[in-house]
């Protein structure tokens, strides 16, 4: 019986942790990282601010957990898309298109998690997300090179450059206004995917049969 009570406690603690992170995510989606404050997040989660502090003693730790959760979610989605692709070049396209589609769906949150100007401590936590994105793309570039589908190049440098280009084109200050129609979003995703592929040496992606279509996540999806 005591063991069952312990399990229940663990489940309650995990559920409260997840509720706090979800509330922080909702706050960031509406108002950026500046909106991720302990008291408002506690109110969203329906708990006392003191309870939030027991899980996250500072805003910096809450932001770090928020970014880590988003990173795990987004990298997971990219890997699933790559695993379903028919070959290494299509896997690279799938990774890029999946990230782009999910970022466009929640541009405000994406910008908050990756590019919005923040304090040094919060930016340090977000840097890990950018590195994870670059590492995932680098691995796909390397695999396509090894299979002869891409010319020899510095995969790490190419991946870093692609992350910068994608972020600026998708959610940065210079990015075009958000598309209102799914067809417009899909067109933007394909355009950016083709741009990225051309940057690493694929000038004829459509002619080579590279898969560029990606399903847009539903509006209630948990992606960025």
C-alpha positions as CSV (number, residue, x, y, z in Angstrom):
1,X,0.0,0.0,0.0
2,X,2.8,2.4,0.8
3,X,4.4,1.7,-2.6
4,X,1.1,2.6,-4.3
5,X,1.0,5.9,-2.3
6,X,4.5,6.7,-3.4
7,X,3.6,6.0,-7.1
8,X,0.7,8.4,-6.7
9,X,2.9,11.1,-5.3
10,X,5.4,10.7,-8.1
11,X,2.6,11.0,-10.6
12,X,1.2,14.1,-9.0
13,X,4.6,15.7,-8.9
14,X,5.2,14.9,-12.5
15,X,1.8,16.2,-13.5
16,X,2.4,19.5,-11.6
17,X,5.8,19.9,-13.3
18,X,4.3,19.4,-16.7
19,X,1.5,21.8,-15.9
20,X,4.0,24.5,-15.0
21,X,6.0,24.0,-18.2
22,X,2.8,24.0,-20.3
23,X,1.7,27.2,-18.6
24,X,5.2,28.8,-19.3
25,X,4.9,27.6,-23.0
26,X,1.5,29.2,-23.3
27,X,2.8,32.5,-21.8
28,X,5.7,32.5,-24.2
29,X,3.4,31.9,-27.1
30,X,1.4,34.9,-26.3
31,X,3.9,37.4,-25.0
32,X,7.4,36.1,-25.6
33,X,10.0,35.2,-23.0
34,X,9.3,38.5,-21.2
35,X,5.9,37.0,-20.3
36,X,7.5,33.9,-18.6
37,X,7.3,35.1,-15.0
38,X,6.8,33.0,-12.0
39,X,3.6,34.6,-10.7
40,X,1.7,34.7,-14.0
41,X,2.8,31.2,-14.9
42,X,1.6,30.0,-11.5
43,X,-1.8,31.6,-12.1
44,X,-2.1,29.9,-15.5
45,X,-1.2,26.5,-14.0
46,X,-3.7,27.0,-11.2
47,X,-1.2,26.7,-8.4
48,X,0.5,29.0,-5.9
49,X,3.7,30.9,-6.9
50,X,5.5,29.3,-4.0
51,X,4.8,25.9,-5.5
52,X,6.4,26.9,-8.8
53,X,9.5,28.1,-6.9
54,X,9.8,24.6,-5.3
55,X,10.1,23.2,-8.8
56,X,12.0,26.1,-10.4
57,X,13.8,28.4,-8.0
58,X,14.3,31.1,-10.6
59,X,12.9,32.2,-14.0
60,X,16.1,31.2,-15.6
61,X,15.6,27.5,-14.5
62,X,12.0,27.7,-15.7
63,X,13.1,29.0,-19.1
64,X,15.7,26.3,-19.4
65,X,13.2,23.6,-18.8
66,X,10.8,25.2,-21.2
67,X,13.4,25.3,-23.9
68,X,14.6,21.8,-23.2
69,X,11.1,20.4,-23.5
70,X,10.6,22.2,-26.8
71,X,13.9,21.0,-28.1
72,X,13.1,17.4,-27.3
73,X,9.7,17.7,-28.9
74,X,10.9,19.4,-32.1
75,X,14.0,17.2,-32.6
76,X,11.7,14.2,-32.1
77,X,9.3,15.4,-34.8
78,X,12.2,16.0,-37.2
79,X,13.6,12.5,-36.6
80,X,10.3,10.8,-37.1
81,X,9.9,12.7,-40.4
82,X,13.4,11.6,-41.5
83,X,12.8,8.0,-40.6
84,X,9.7,7.9,-42.9
85,X,11.7,9.4,-45.8
86,X,12.7,7.0,-48.7
87,X,16.4,8.1,-48.8
88,X,19.1,10.3,-47.2
89,X,18.4,13.3,-49.4
90,X,14.6,13.1,-48.8
91,X,15.4,12.7,-45.1
92,X,17.3,16.0,-45.2
93,X,14.4,17.6,-47.0
94,X,11.9,16.1,-44.5
95,X,13.9,17.4,-41.5
96,X,14.0,21.0,-42.9
97,X,10.4,21.0,-44.0
98,X,9.2,19.6,-40.7
99,X,11.0,22.2,-38.7
100,X,9.8,25.0,-41.0
101,X,6.2,23.9,-40.9
102,X,6.1,23.6,-37.1
103,X,7.8,26.9,-36.6
104,X,5.4,28.7,-38.9
105,X,2.5,27.3,-37.0
106,X,3.5,29.2,-33.9
107,X,5.8,31.9,-35.0
108,X,5.7,33.9,-31.7
109,X,6.6,30.9,-29.6
110,X,9.3,29.9,-32.1
111,X,10.9,33.3,-32.0
112,X,10.7,33.4,-28.2
113,X,12.4,30.0,-27.9
114,X,15.2,30.6,-30.4
115,X,15.8,34.2,-31.4
116,X,14.1,36.8,-29.3
117,X,16.5,39.1,-27.4
118,X,16.7,37.9,-23.8
119,X,19.0,38.1,-20.8
120,X,22.3,36.2,-20.9
121,X,21.2,33.4,-18.6
122,X,18.1,32.6,-20.7
123,X,20.0,32.9,-24.0
124,X,22.5,30.3,-22.7
125,X,19.7,27.8,-22.3
126,X,18.3,28.6,-25.8
127,X,21.7,28.1,-27.4
128,X,21.4,24.4,-26.6
129,X,18.3,24.3,-28.8
130,X,20.0,25.9,-31.7
131,X,22.9,23.5,-31.4
132,X,20.5,20.6,-31.4
133,X,18.9,21.9,-34.5
134,X,22.2,22.3,-36.2
135,X,23.4,18.9,-35.1
136,X,20.3,17.2,-36.5
137,X,20.7,18.9,-39.9
138,X,24.5,18.3,-39.9
139,X,23.8,14.6,-39.5
140,X,21.4,14.5,-42.4
141,X,23.8,16.5,-44.6
142,X,26.6,14.1,-43.7
143,X,24.5,11.0,-44.5
144,X,23.5,12.5,-47.9
145,X,27.2,13.2,-48.6
146,X,28.3,9.7,-47.6
147,X,25.7,8.2,-49.9
148,X,26.9,10.4,-52.8
149,X,23.8,12.5,-53.0
150,X,25.6,15.8,-52.0
151,X,28.9,17.2,-53.0
152,X,31.7,17.2,-50.4
153,X,31.4,20.1,-48.0
154,X,31.8,21.1,-44.4
155,X,28.6,19.6,-43.0
156,X,28.9,21.5,-39.6
157,X,29.3,24.9,-41.3
158,X,26.5,24.1,-43.8
159,X,24.2,23.1,-41.0
160,X,24.9,26.2,-38.9
161,X,24.3,28.4,-42.0
162,X,21.0,26.6,-42.8
163,X,19.8,27.1,-39.2
164,X,20.5,30.8,-39.5
165,X,18.8,31.2,-42.8
166,X,15.7,29.2,-41.8
167,X,15.2,31.1,-38.6
168,X,15.5,34.5,-40.3
169,X,13.2,33.4,-43.1
170,X,10.7,31.8,-40.8
171,X,10.3,33.9,-37.7
172,X,13.0,36.6,-37.6
173,X,12.4,40.4,-37.9
174,X,12.9,40.2,-41.6
175,X,10.5,37.3,-42.2
176,X,7.3,38.1,-44.3
177,X,4.0,38.3,-42.5
178,X,2.4,35.1,-41.4
179,X,0.4,33.2,-44.0
180,X,-3.3,32.8,-43.2
181,X,-4.1,29.9,-45.5
182,X,-2.6,26.3,-45.2
183,X,-1.7,26.5,-48.9
184,X,0.3,29.6,-48.4
185,X,2.1,28.0,-45.4
186,X,2.8,24.9,-47.4
187,X,4.2,27.0,-50.2
188,X,6.5,28.9,-47.8
189,X,7.7,25.6,-46.3
190,X,8.5,24.2,-49.8
191,X,10.2,27.4,-50.9
192,X,12.5,27.4,-47.8
193,X,13.2,23.7,-48.2
194,X,14.2,24.1,-51.8
195,X,16.4,27.1,-50.8
196,X,18.1,25.0,-48.2
197,X,18.7,22.1,-50.5
198,X,20.1,24.4,-53.2
199,X,22.5,25.8,-50.6
200,X,24.0,22.4,-50.0
201,X,24.3,21.5,-53.7
202,X,20.9,20.2,-54.8
203,X,19.9,22.4,-57.7
204,X,17.3,20.0,-59.2
205,X,15.4,18.6,-56.1
206,X,12.1,18.1,-57.9
207,X,13.7,16.5,-61.0
208,X,15.6,14.1,-58.7
209,X,12.4,13.1,-57.0
210,X,13.3,14.5,-53.6
211,X,10.2,14.4,-51.3
212,X,9.3,17.9,-50.4
213,X,5.7,17.5,-49.2
214,X,5.2,17.6,-45.4
215,X,1.9,17.4,-43.5
216,X,1.2,20.6,-41.6
217,X,0.7,19.9,-37.9
218,X,-2.8,20.5,-36.6
219,X,-3.5,23.7,-34.7
220,X,-3.7,21.8,-31.4
221,X,-0.5,19.9,-32.0
222,X,2.1,20.3,-29.3
223,X,4.8,21.6,-31.6
224,X,6.6,24.9,-31.5
